[in-house]
Amino acid sequence: MKKALAITILSLAALAAGLSAQDLTLESAMSSLGKAATPAASAPVVTETAAAPASASAEREWLFLVFINGVNDLGIMGYADNDINEMEQVGSTPKMAVVVEYSKLGMDDPFSGNLQMQRGSRTLYITKDAEPAKITSPQVGKPTNTTDMGSAAHLVRFVTRAVARFPAKKVAVVVWNHGAGQNGISFDDVSGKHMEVDELGGALAEIKGVLGHNINLFATDACLMQMAAVAYELRNSADVVVGSEEVIPGNGYPYTPILTGLAAKPGMAADELGRLIVTAYGGSYRFDATLSAVRASALNGLRDGINSWVTAIKADPASMAAAANAQLVENTSHFSDRESRDLVDYLQRVNAALPEGKRAKEVGAALIDFVKKRLMIHHVAL
């Protein structure tokens, strides 16, 4: 079933109460409404090369940063290397610098089955090449001793150093790895750590302090991260937030068309880049693809709209019953996280059960309109 919009409601009551993503599950939230819800080839090893030139162009429009945590099965299966090779089909340009922080687990030989741990993380300045199965981009500086790709502090260090070396008018930051919605992102199988949502929010706030302005675009190339409570945590540090409310296939974002589009029009604004990412993603998959770009400035309005809706629901027993029963409907989406539901789809189901004249129905309709016209920049749901 195609969902109307790609944003999830992780916890109505959590948002209504101003709580963080970890504070409440959807089941416990719904109980406050009167009834609980039921629930390839072996990866090449990047050799150390001369650092990329540090000269910065005052005219550079975009710095496109990707934090690739391949210290898990994604690295073993070659997805990390594949995405870097996709980026190398375009490479950096005078108007666009593409920089990757990169660490992985891989096979030292395709037939031995022996795992190899890359020593430290590497920062790569992505350059164009004609080697579809070999990473040739030069390394910036020496490998770090840090191997914990689940560290929010590591993300901050990477972005801070890249911004100093490759200044640009606008900055995009992509975190690449497994995602678990309210349970965090960037799982490092060696350190056993990951970034909790509040830690990610803190990291983005630090990066904002370094930049002196919001991150122009923040994206998660990871599953289940475009949830209302997650995006709300990031609202004061980014202008545009891009992510998927459902599972992202192993191939992840299609970096070649994304960077091709940005290189062709480097002066595009953040919302246009968000639209480009979503469009390119939708064009690269035939089904089970959900991605959206939202305006972070509208997230306080989303909170207020949910507050009003919850208040209207709780004021009327019939509306409370409709909200609880709508949440119990099975197979409304493909969600891997059973506590998540598409917000607009859910509100539409509640409204369908309410007679005309109910305050909750009017407030719900207004909230749907707000999401479609104010919050959402672009979405794809296949």
C-alpha positions as CSV (number, residue, x, y, z in Angstrom):
1,M,0.0,0.0,0.0
2,K,1.4,3.4,-0.9
3,K,1.5,5.7,2.1
4,A,0.5,9.3,1.7
5,L,3.6,10.7,3.3
6,A,6.9,9.5,4.5
7,I,7.1,10.5,8.1
8,T,6.2,8.3,11.1
9,I,4.6,9.0,14.4
10,L,6.8,7.2,16.9
11,S,4.9,8.5,19.9
12,L,2.0,10.9,20.0
13,A,2.2,11.4,23.7
14,A,6.0,11.8,23.7
15,L,5.8,14.7,21.3
16,A,2.8,16.1,23.0
17,A,4.6,16.1,26.3
18,G,7.8,17.4,24.7
19,L,9.7,14.3,25.6
20,S,12.8,12.9,23.7
21,A,12.6,9.9,21.4
22,Q,13.7,7.4,24.0
23,D,11.2,8.4,26.6
24,L,8.1,6.6,25.4
25,T,7.0,3.9,23.1
26,L,3.9,4.1,20.9
27,E,2.2,1.4,22.9
28,S,2.5,3.3,26.1
29,A,1.6,6.5,24.4
30,M,-1.6,5.0,23.0
31,S,-2.5,3.6,26.4
32,S,-2.8,7.2,27.5
33,L,-5.6,7.6,25.0
34,G,-7.6,4.9,26.7
35,K,-6.4,1.7,25.1
36,A,-3.0,0.2,24.4
37,A,-2.0,-0.6,20.8
38,T,-1.2,-4.2,19.8
39,P,1.3,-4.7,19.0
40,A,30.3,-9.1,-4.4
41,A,33.3,-9.2,-4.8
42,S,35.8,-8.8,-2.0
43,A,36.1,-5.2,-0.9
44,P,39.3,-3.4,-2.0
45,V,41.6,-2.0,0.7
46,V,42.2,1.7,0.4
47,T,45.9,2.3,0.4
48,E,47.4,5.5,1.9
49,T,47.9,8.2,-0.7
50,A,48.9,11.8,-0.8
51,A,46.5,14.2,0.9
52,A,44.2,16.1,-1.3
53,P,45.1,19.8,-1.8
54,A,43.9,21.9,1.0
55,S,43.3,25.0,-1.1
56,A,39.7,26.2,-0.6
57,S,37.6,28.0,-3.1
58,A,35.7,30.9,-1.8
59,E,33.2,30.1,-4.5
60,R,32.6,26.5,-3.5
61,E,28.9,26.1,-3.0
62,W,28.5,22.7,-1.3
63,L,30.5,20.5,1.0
64,F,28.9,17.0,0.8
65,L,30.0,14.9,3.7
66,V,29.2,11.2,4.2
67,F,30.1,9.4,7.4
68,I,30.3,5.7,6.3
69,N,30.3,3.2,9.1
70,G,31.0,-0.2,7.5
71,V,32.2,-1.8,10.7
72,N,29.5,-4.4,10.4
73,D,27.8,-6.6,7.8
74,L,27.4,-3.7,5.5
75,G,31.2,-3.4,5.2
76,I,31.6,-7.2,4.9
77,M,29.1,-7.3,2.0
78,G,30.8,-4.5,0.1
79,Y,28.0,-1.9,0.3
80,A,30.4,0.7,1.8
81,D,32.9,0.3,-1.0
82,N,30.1,0.2,-3.6
83,D,28.7,3.6,-2.5
84,I,32.2,5.2,-2.5
85,N,32.7,3.9,-6.1
86,E,29.3,5.4,-7.0
87,M,30.5,8.8,-5.7
88,E,33.7,8.4,-7.7
89,Q,31.7,8.2,-10.9
90,V,31.2,12.0,-10.3
91,G,33.9,13.1,-7.9
92,S,34.4,16.5,-6.4
93,T,34.3,19.7,-8.6
94,P,35.5,23.3,-8.0
95,K,31.9,24.1,-6.8
96,M,31.3,20.9,-4.8
97,A,33.6,19.0,-2.4
98,V,32.7,15.4,-1.6
99,V,34.4,14.0,1.5
100,V,33.9,10.7,3.2
101,E,34.9,9.3,6.6
102,Y,35.3,5.6,6.1
103,S,35.9,2.5,8.2
104,K,34.9,-1.1,7.5
105,L,35.1,-4.7,8.1
106,G,36.0,-6.7,5.0
107,M,37.4,-10.0,3.7
108,D,41.1,-10.2,3.2
109,D,40.5,-12.8,0.5
110,P,37.2,-13.7,-1.2
111,F,37.8,-17.4,-0.6
112,S,39.3,-17.5,2.9
113,G,36.3,-16.0,4.8
114,N,38.8,-14.2,7.1
115,L,37.6,-10.9,8.4
116,Q,39.9,-7.9,8.1
117,M,39.6,-4.8,10.3
118,Q,40.6,-1.6,8.7
119,R,43.1,0.1,11.0
120,G,41.5,3.3,12.0
121,S,39.1,5.4,9.9
122,R,40.2,7.3,6.8
123,T,39.1,10.6,5.4
124,L,38.8,10.5,1.6
125,Y,38.5,13.4,-0.8
126,I,36.3,11.9,-3.5
127,T,37.7,12.3,-7.0
128,K,36.4,11.1,-10.3
129,D,37.8,7.9,-11.8
130,A,37.0,5.1,-14.3
131,E,37.5,2.2,-11.8
132,P,34.0,0.9,-10.9
133,A,35.4,-1.7,-8.5
134,K,38.4,0.1,-7.0
135,I,38.6,3.1,-4.7
136,T,41.2,5.6,-5.9
137,S,40.3,8.8,-4.1
138,P,43.1,10.3,-2.2
139,Q,43.2,10.2,1.6
140,V,43.2,13.5,3.5
141,G,45.8,13.3,6.2
142,K,46.7,10.1,8.1
143,P,44.4,7.4,9.3
144,T,43.0,8.2,12.7
145,N,43.5,5.8,15.6
146,T,39.8,6.1,16.2
147,T,37.9,3.0,15.1
148,D,34.7,3.7,16.9
149,M,32.3,4.6,14.2
150,G,29.4,4.5,16.7
151,S,30.8,7.6,18.4
152,A,29.0,10.9,18.0
153,A,32.3,12.7,18.9
154,H,33.9,11.0,15.9
155,L,31.2,12.4,13.7
156,V,31.8,15.9,15.1
157,R,35.6,15.6,14.6
158,F,35.1,14.5,11.0
159,V,32.7,17.3,10.1
160,T,34.8,19.9,11.9
161,R,38.0,19.0,10.1
162,A,36.3,18.8,6.7
163,V,34.7,22.2,7.1
164,A,38.0,23.7,8.0
165,R,39.8,22.1,5.0
166,F,37.0,22.5,2.4
167,P,34.9,25.6,3.4
168,A,31.7,26.0,1.4
169,K,28.6,28.1,1.5
170,K,26.4,25.2,2.3
171,V,27.0,21.8,4.1
172,A,25.2,18.5,3.7
173,V,25.9,15.7,6.3
174,V,24.9,12.1,5.6
175,V,25.2,9.4,8.3
176,W,25.5,5.9,6.6
177,N,24.8,2.7,8.4
178,H,22.1,0.7,10.1
179,G,19.3,2.8,11.6
180,A,16.8,1.8,14.3
181,G,14.6,4.8,14.7
182,Q,14.1,5.7,18.4
183,N,17.0,3.3,19.2
184,G,19.6,5.2,17.3
185,I,22.0,4.9,14.4
186,S,25.5,4.0,13.3
187,F,26.1,0.6,14.9
188,D,29.8,-0.4,15.2
189,D,30.1,-4.1,15.6
190,V,33.6,-3.9,17.0
191,S,33.2,-1.3,19.7
192,G,29.6,-2.4,20.3
193,K,28.5,1.2,20.4
194,H,26.1,3.4,18.4
195,M,24.7,6.9,18.5
196,E,21.5,7.3,20.5
197,V,19.1,9.8,19.1
198,D,19.9,12.4,21.8
199,E,23.6,11.9,21.1
200,L,23.1,12.5,17.4
201,G,21.1,15.6,18.3
202,G,24.0,16.8,20.5
203,A,26.5,16.1,17.7
204,L,24.5,18.2,15.2
205,A,24.2,21.0,17.7
206,E,28.0,21.0,18.1
207,I,28.4,21.0,14.3
208,K,26.0,23.9,14.1
209,G,28.2,25.8,16.6
210,V,31.3,25.2,14.4
211,L,29.5,26.3,11.2
212,G,27.9,29.3,12.8
213,H,24.6,28.3,11.2
214,N,22.3,25.3,10.8
215,I,23.5,22.3,8.8
216,N,21.9,23.0,5.5
217,L,20.8,19.4,4.9
218,F,21.1,16.4,7.2
219,A,20.3,12.9,5.8
220,T,20.4,9.4,7.1
221,D,21.2,6.6,4.7
222,A,19.9,4.2,7.2
223,C,16.6,2.4,8.0
224,L,13.7,3.7,10.0
225,M,15.1,7.1,10.9
226,Q,12.5,9.5,9.5
227,M,10.3,9.4,12.6
228,A,8.6,12.4,14.1
229,A,10.4,12.1,17.4
230,V,13.8,11.6,15.8
231,A,13.4,14.6,13.4
232,Y,12.1,16.7,16.3
233,E,15.4,16.0,18.2
234,L,17.3,17.6,15.2
235,R,15.0,20.5,14.5
236,N,17.2,23.3,15.8
237,S,20.4,22.1,14.0
238,A,19.4,21.4,10.4
239,D,17.3,23.2,7.8
240,V,16.3,20.1,5.9
241,V,16.1,16.5,7.2
242,V,16.0,13.6,4.8
243,G,15.4,10.0,5.7
244,S,13.3,6.8,5.3
245,E,10.4,5.9,7.7
246,E,10.9,2.2,6.5
247,V,13.8,-0.1,5.6
248,I,16.4,1.2,3.2
249,P,17.7,-1.6,0.8
250,G,21.4,-2.6,1.2
251,N,22.4,-0.5,-1.9
252,G,21.2,2.6,0.0
253,Y,21.2,6.0,-1.7
254,P,22.0,6.2,-5.4
255,Y,25.0,8.6,-5.0
256,T,25.9,8.9,-8.7
257,P,22.6,10.6,-9.8
258,I,22.5,12.6,-6.6
259,L,26.0,14.0,-7.1
260,T,25.5,14.4,-10.9
261,G,22.5,16.6,-10.2
262,L,24.3,18.6,-7.6
263,A,27.4,19.1,-9.8
264,A,25.2,20.3,-12.6
265,K,23.5,22.8,-10.4
266,P,25.8,23.6,-7.5
267,G,23.9,26.7,-6.5
268,M,20.8,24.8,-5.5
269,A,19.3,25.5,-2.1
270,A,19.0,22.9,0.6
271,D,15.3,22.1,-0.1
272,E,16.1,21.6,-3.7
273,L,18.9,19.2,-2.8
274,G,16.5,17.3,-0.5
275,R,14.1,17.0,-3.4
276,L,16.9,15.8,-5.7
277,I,17.9,13.1,-3.2
278,V,14.3,11.9,-2.8
279,T,13.7,11.9,-6.5
280,A,16.9,10.0,-7.3
281,Y,16.1,7.4,-4.6
282,G,12.6,6.8,-5.9
283,G,14.0,6.4,-9.4
284,S,16.5,3.7,-8.3
285,Y,14.0,1.3,-6.8
286,R,10.8,-0.3,-8.1
287,F,9.1,-1.1,-4.7
288,D,9.5,-0.9,-1.0
289,A,11.2,2.5,-1.2
290,T,10.1,5.3,1.1
291,L,12.0,8.5,1.5
292,S,11.1,12.1,2.4
293,A,12.6,15.5,2.9
294,V,11.1,17.7,5.5
295,R,11.5,21.3,6.7
296,A,12.9,21.3,10.2
297,S,11.5,24.8,10.8
298,A,8.0,23.2,10.6
299,L,8.6,20.6,13.3
300,N,7.5,22.9,16.1
301,G,4.3,23.3,14.2
302,L,4.0,19.6,13.9
303,R,4.4,19.3,17.7
304,D,1.7,21.9,18.3
305,G,-0.6,20.2,15.8
306,I,-0.2,16.9,17.6
307,N,-0.7,18.6,20.9
308,S,-4.0,20.0,19.7
309,W,-5.1,16.7,18.2
310,V,-4.3,14.7,21.3
311,T,-6.2,17.2,23.4
312,A,-9.2,16.9,21.2
313,I,-9.0,13.1,21.2
314,K,-8.8,12.9,25.0
315,A,-11.7,15.2,25.4
316,D,-14.2,12.9,23.8
317,P,-14.6,9.1,24.6
318,A,-15.8,8.3,21.1
319,S,-12.8,9.9,19.6
320,M,-10.5,8.1,22.0
321,A,-12.0,4.8,20.9
322,A,-11.6,5.7,17.3
323,A,-7.9,6.5,17.8
324,A,-7.2,3.3,19.7
325,N,-9.1,1.1,17.2
326,A,-7.4,2.8,14.2
327,Q,-4.1,2.0,15.7
328,L,-5.0,-1.6,16.0
329,V,-5.6,-2.0,12.3
330,E,-3.1,-4.5,10.9
331,N,-1.1,-4.4,7.7
332,T,-1.4,-0.7,7.2
333,S,2.2,-0.5,6.1
334,H,5.4,-2.5,5.7
335,F,7.0,-1.2,8.8
336,S,9.7,-3.4,10.3
337,D,9.2,-1.5,13.6
338,R,5.7,-2.6,14.7
339,E,5.3,0.4,17.0
340,S,5.5,2.9,14.1
341,R,2.8,4.0,11.8
342,D,2.6,6.6,8.9
343,L,1.2,9.7,10.5
344,V,-1.0,10.8,7.7
345,D,-2.3,7.3,7.1
346,Y,-3.1,6.9,10.8
347,L,-4.9,10.3,11.0
348,Q,-6.9,9.5,7.9
349,R,-8.0,6.2,9.5
350,V,-9.1,7.9,12.7
351,N,-11.0,10.6,10.8
352,A,-12.8,7.9,8.7
353,A,-14.2,6.5,11.9
354,L,-15.4,9.8,13.2
355,P,-18.7,11.5,12.3
356,E,-18.8,15.0,11.0
357,G,-18.7,17.7,13.6
358,K,-16.3,16.1,15.9
359,R,-13.6,18.4,17.1
360,A,-10.9,15.7,16.7
361,K,-11.9,15.2,13.1
362,E,-11.4,18.9,12.3
363,V,-8.1,19.1,14.1
364,G,-6.9,15.9,12.4
365,A,-7.8,17.3,9.0
366,A,-5.9,20.4,9.8
367,L,-2.8,18.4,10.9
368,I,-2.9,16.4,7.7
369,D,-3.0,19.6,5.7
370,F,-0.1,21.0,7.7
371,V,2.1,18.0,7.0
372,K,1.4,18.0,3.3
373,K,1.7,21.7,2.7
374,R,4.2,23.0,5.4
375,L,6.3,20.2,6.7
376,M,6.9,18.0,3.6
377,I,9.2,19.2,0.8
378,H,9.1,16.0,-1.2
379,H,8.4,12.3,-0.7
380,V,8.4,9.0,-2.5
381,A,6.5,5.9,-1.3
382,L,6.6,2.8,-3.6
